[in-house]
Amino acid sequence: MGLFDRFKKGLQKSRTSLVERLGNVFRSRKLDESVYEEMEEAFIAADMGVETAFALVEDVRALARKNKVENAEQLPELMVEAMSKMLSEQDSEMRFATDGPTLVLMVGVNGAGKTTTIGKLAHYYLTEGKRVLLAAADTFRAAAIEQLLAWGDRVDCDVIRHTQGADPAAVIFDAIQAGRARNADIILCDTAGRLQNKTHLMAELAKIHKVAARELPGSPHEVLLVIDGTTGQNGLNQAKVFKEVVDVSGIVVTKLDGTAKGGIVLPIVHEQGIPVKWIGLGEGMDDLQPFDATAFAEAVCKP
């Protein structure tokens, strides 16, 4: 399955919701202000939020003027162009270390699919021939270590761990030493998701950052926030809060195949200024995909 087909299949509910709503608006209508108003309402219903929906409509309006578009039926192509441009405001490419292993911190609230995402990321990079190591630094949540160990067995990847309640920074320290000794290319680190106590989380992540930077200069190279796409605007709120706690460098939006709220991707990029780097388009091992702005826009906007 090609990239566009993967996105189209995984974003079917979001596409159906938007296309069905706008289909009647665009059909055989002259382009006027009422069309733009209904387009904005459709964008808001897709969980883009008022600010981003308005900005996107204004971008479509500007393109329509530039291309002298008079018929509303021509708007889907302009929507793809405007959405793709907005989603490309931030660089979605992963950052890698120039020397030694790349350290990736995975953060997010419990239940967002963080540990599953780590397993799927490990699988992705292992199939690319990379040497991957997992670090079980969520020592707070019961069964978090066991869950990551299960994924390690599933994808055939070693897991550096301590016991539950241990110091997470000590796990990261050991993971870096092991990563160097084993010539690992990537170390994927699970972390606690106890956002209900920001003070503890901030202190914990600050300590992890300090140990990582000391033991592996330049790290963490990525801090990826995992957001459950089915939560819609709540996911945007999580992005805001985690951005206050830690320097989030990218977003992973999971479970987009199960929701019509795929529009949440846009305000994350446009309003929070954080690039979306991966999206989950299904439950399969290969359904976690690097984000592609054009493929996303086409999959959501085209019938």
C-alpha positions as CSV (number, residue, x, y, z in Angstrom):
1,M,0.0,0.0,0.0
2,G,1.4,3.4,-1.0
3,L,1.7,6.4,1.4
4,F,-1.4,8.2,0.1
5,D,-3.5,5.0,0.3
6,R,-2.3,4.3,3.9
7,F,-3.3,7.8,4.9
8,K,-6.6,7.7,3.0
9,K,-7.6,4.4,4.7
10,G,-6.4,5.4,8.2
11,L,-8.2,8.8,7.9
12,Q,-11.4,7.5,6.4
13,K,-13.6,8.7,9.2
14,S,-12.2,12.2,9.2
15,R,-12.4,12.4,5.4
16,T,-16.0,11.1,5.3
17,S,-17.1,13.6,8.0
18,L,-15.5,16.6,6.2
19,V,-16.3,15.6,2.6
20,E,-19.9,14.7,3.3
21,R,-20.5,18.0,5.1
22,L,-18.9,20.1,2.4
23,G,-20.1,18.0,-0.6
24,N,-23.5,19.7,-0.7
25,V,-21.9,23.1,0.0
26,F,-19.6,22.9,-3.0
27,R,-21.9,21.2,-5.5
28,S,-22.9,23.5,-8.4
29,R,-22.7,26.6,-6.3
30,K,-21.2,30.0,-7.2
31,L,-18.5,31.0,-4.8
32,D,-19.8,33.5,-2.3
33,E,-19.4,34.4,1.4
34,S,-22.0,31.8,2.6
35,V,-19.7,29.0,1.2
36,Y,-16.8,30.3,3.3
37,E,-19.0,30.4,6.4
38,E,-20.1,26.8,5.9
39,M,-16.5,25.8,5.3
40,E,-15.5,27.3,8.6
41,E,-18.3,25.5,10.4
42,A,-17.2,22.2,8.9
43,F,-13.6,22.8,9.9
44,I,-14.6,23.6,13.5
45,A,-16.8,20.4,13.5
46,A,-13.6,18.5,12.5
47,D,-12.0,19.7,15.8
48,M,-9.7,22.3,14.2
49,G,-10.8,24.9,16.7
50,V,-12.1,28.4,15.9
51,E,-8.7,30.1,15.4
52,T,-7.2,27.5,13.1
53,A,-10.5,27.1,11.2
54,F,-10.7,30.8,10.5
55,A,-7.0,31.0,9.4
56,L,-7.4,28.0,7.1
57,V,-10.6,29.6,5.5
58,E,-8.7,32.8,5.0
59,D,-5.9,30.9,3.2
60,V,-8.4,29.2,0.9
61,R,-10.0,32.5,0.2
62,A,-6.6,34.1,-0.7
63,L,-5.9,31.2,-3.1
64,A,-9.3,31.5,-4.7
65,R,-8.7,35.2,-5.4
66,K,-5.2,34.5,-6.7
67,N,-6.5,31.7,-9.0
68,K,-9.7,33.7,-10.0
69,V,-11.9,30.8,-8.8
70,E,-15.6,31.5,-9.2
71,N,-17.1,28.0,-8.7
72,A,-17.2,26.3,-5.3
73,E,-16.6,22.9,-6.8
74,Q,-12.9,24.0,-7.3
75,L,-12.3,24.5,-3.6
76,P,-11.2,21.0,-2.5
77,E,-8.0,21.4,-4.4
78,L,-7.4,24.8,-2.8
79,M,-8.2,23.2,0.6
80,V,-5.5,20.6,0.0
81,E,-3.0,23.3,-0.9
82,A,-3.8,25.6,2.1
83,M,-3.9,22.7,4.6
84,S,-0.7,21.2,3.3
85,K,1.0,24.6,3.6
86,M,-0.2,25.1,7.2
87,L,0.9,21.7,8.2
88,S,4.4,22.3,6.7
89,E,4.9,25.4,8.9
90,Q,7.0,23.2,11.2
91,D,9.7,20.7,10.1
92,S,8.3,17.1,10.6
93,E,11.6,15.4,10.1
94,M,13.1,13.5,13.0
95,R,16.4,14.8,14.4
96,F,19.3,12.3,14.8
97,A,22.6,12.5,16.7
98,T,25.6,13.1,14.5
99,D,27.7,10.9,16.8
100,G,26.7,8.1,19.1
101,P,23.1,6.9,19.8
102,T,20.0,9.1,19.3
103,L,18.1,9.5,22.5
104,V,14.3,9.9,22.2
105,L,12.1,10.7,25.2
106,M,8.5,9.7,24.9
107,V,6.1,11.7,27.0
108,G,2.3,11.8,27.3
109,V,-0.6,11.0,29.7
110,N,-1.4,7.5,30.6
111,G,-3.8,5.9,28.1
112,A,-2.6,7.9,25.0
113,G,-0.9,4.9,23.6
114,K,2.7,5.9,24.6
115,T,4.1,2.4,25.2
116,T,2.5,0.9,22.1
117,T,3.9,3.8,20.1
118,I,7.4,3.1,21.4
119,G,7.0,-0.6,20.4
120,K,5.8,0.4,16.9
121,L,8.6,3.0,16.5
122,A,11.1,0.3,17.5
123,H,9.7,-2.0,14.9
124,Y,9.9,0.8,12.3
125,Y,13.5,1.5,12.9
126,L,14.5,-2.1,13.3
127,T,13.0,-2.8,9.8
128,E,15.3,0.0,8.5
129,G,18.3,-1.9,9.9
130,K,18.8,0.4,12.9
131,R,20.0,-1.0,16.3
132,V,17.3,0.0,18.8
133,L,17.3,-0.1,22.6
134,L,14.3,0.5,24.8
135,A,14.4,2.2,28.3
136,A,11.7,1.6,30.8
137,A,11.9,4.9,32.6
138,D,8.2,4.9,33.6
139,T,8.8,3.4,37.0
140,F,5.7,5.0,38.5
141,R,2.8,3.3,36.8
142,A,2.1,-0.3,37.8
143,A,2.8,-2.7,35.0
144,A,4.5,-0.1,32.8
145,I,7.8,-2.0,32.8
146,E,6.1,-5.3,32.1
147,Q,4.2,-3.7,29.2
148,L,7.4,-2.4,27.6
149,L,9.1,-5.8,28.2
150,A,6.3,-7.4,26.3
151,W,6.8,-5.1,23.4
152,G,10.6,-5.7,23.5
153,D,9.9,-9.4,23.2
154,R,7.4,-8.8,20.4
155,V,9.8,-6.8,18.2
156,D,13.0,-8.6,19.4
157,C,14.5,-5.5,21.1
158,D,16.4,-5.3,24.5
159,V,14.9,-3.3,27.3
160,I,16.9,-1.5,30.0
161,R,14.9,-1.5,33.2
162,H,15.0,-1.2,37.0
163,T,12.3,-2.2,39.5
164,Q,9.1,-0.3,39.9
165,G,9.6,2.9,42.0
166,A,13.2,3.2,41.0
167,D,14.8,6.6,39.9
168,P,13.8,7.1,36.2
169,A,17.0,9.2,35.6
170,A,19.0,6.2,36.8
171,V,17.3,4.1,34.1
172,I,18.2,6.6,31.4
173,F,21.8,6.7,32.7
174,D,22.0,2.9,32.4
175,A,20.3,3.0,28.9
176,I,22.9,5.5,27.6
177,Q,25.8,3.3,28.9
178,A,24.2,0.2,27.4
179,G,23.5,2.1,24.1
180,R,27.2,3.1,23.8
181,A,28.4,-0.4,24.7
182,R,26.1,-2.1,22.2
183,N,26.6,0.5,19.5
184,A,22.8,1.3,19.5
185,D,21.6,3.8,16.9
186,I,18.4,4.8,18.8
187,I,17.3,4.7,22.4
188,L,13.6,5.0,22.9
189,C,12.7,6.0,26.5
190,D,9.4,5.6,28.1
191,T,8.5,8.1,30.8
192,A,5.8,8.6,33.4
193,G,2.5,10.2,32.4
194,R,1.3,11.6,35.7
195,L,0.2,15.0,34.4
196,Q,-2.2,15.4,37.3
197,N,0.9,16.3,39.4
198,K,2.8,18.7,37.2
199,T,5.3,19.5,39.9
200,H,6.5,15.9,40.2
201,L,6.5,15.4,36.5
202,M,8.5,18.6,35.9
203,A,11.1,17.6,38.5
204,E,11.3,14.1,37.1
205,L,11.8,15.2,33.5
206,A,14.2,18.0,34.5
207,K,16.4,15.4,36.2
208,I,16.2,13.0,33.2
209,H,17.2,16.0,30.9
210,K,20.1,16.8,33.2
211,V,21.4,13.2,33.2
212,A,20.9,12.7,29.5
213,A,22.7,16.0,28.6
214,R,25.6,15.1,30.9
215,E,26.1,11.5,29.7
216,L,25.2,12.0,26.1
217,P,25.9,15.7,25.0
218,G,23.2,17.1,22.8
219,S,20.5,14.7,24.1
220,P,17.6,14.2,24.3
221,H,17.6,14.7,20.5
222,E,13.8,14.4,20.4
223,V,11.0,14.8,23.0
224,L,7.9,13.3,21.4
225,L,4.5,13.9,23.0
226,V,2.0,11.1,22.3
227,I,-1.6,12.3,22.0
228,D,-4.7,10.2,21.6
229,G,-6.4,11.6,18.4
230,T,-9.8,10.5,19.6
231,T,-9.7,13.1,22.4
232,G,-9.9,16.0,20.0
233,Q,-9.5,19.4,21.6
234,N,-8.4,17.7,24.9
235,G,-5.3,16.6,22.9
236,L,-4.5,20.3,22.1
237,N,-4.8,21.1,25.8
238,Q,-2.3,18.3,26.6
239,A,0.1,19.8,24.1
240,K,-0.2,23.2,25.8
241,V,0.5,21.8,29.3
242,F,3.4,19.5,28.3
243,K,5.0,22.3,26.4
244,E,5.1,24.2,29.7
245,V,6.7,21.3,31.4
246,V,9.2,20.1,28.8
247,D,10.7,21.2,25.5
248,V,8.4,19.1,23.2
249,S,10.1,18.8,19.8
250,G,7.4,16.8,18.1
251,I,3.9,15.2,18.3
252,V,2.7,11.6,17.7
253,V,-1.0,11.5,17.2
254,T,-2.4,8.0,17.7
255,K,-5.7,6.2,17.0
256,L,-6.7,8.5,14.1
257,D,-8.3,5.6,12.3
258,G,-11.0,5.5,15.0
259,T,-12.1,9.1,15.0
260,A,-13.5,11.9,12.8
261,K,-11.5,14.4,14.8
262,G,-8.4,14.3,12.6
263,G,-8.5,18.1,12.3
264,I,-6.9,18.3,15.7
265,V,-3.5,17.9,13.9
266,L,-3.8,21.4,12.4
267,P,-4.1,23.6,15.6
268,I,-1.3,21.6,17.2
269,V,1.0,22.7,14.4
270,H,-0.6,26.2,13.7
271,E,-1.3,27.4,17.2
272,Q,1.3,25.5,19.4
273,G,4.1,25.6,16.8
274,I,4.9,22.0,17.3
275,P,5.4,19.7,14.3
276,V,3.5,16.4,14.0
277,K,6.1,13.8,13.3
278,W,4.2,10.5,13.4
279,I,0.5,9.5,13.1
280,G,-1.1,6.2,14.1
281,L,-3.5,5.0,11.3
282,G,-4.5,1.6,12.6
283,E,-3.7,-1.1,15.1
284,G,-1.2,-3.0,12.9
285,M,2.5,-2.9,13.6
286,D,3.1,-1.0,10.4
287,D,0.3,1.5,10.9
288,L,2.5,4.1,12.7
289,Q,3.7,6.3,9.8
290,P,6.0,9.3,9.5
291,F,3.8,12.4,9.0
292,D,3.4,13.8,5.5
293,A,1.6,17.1,5.2
294,T,0.5,16.6,1.6
295,A,-0.7,13.0,2.0
296,F,-2.6,14.1,5.1
297,A,-4.3,17.0,3.4
298,E,-5.2,15.0,0.3
299,A,-6.6,12.1,2.4
300,V,-8.8,14.4,4.5
301,C,-10.0,16.8,1.8
302,K,-10.4,14.7,-1.4
303,P,-13.6,12.7,-1.9
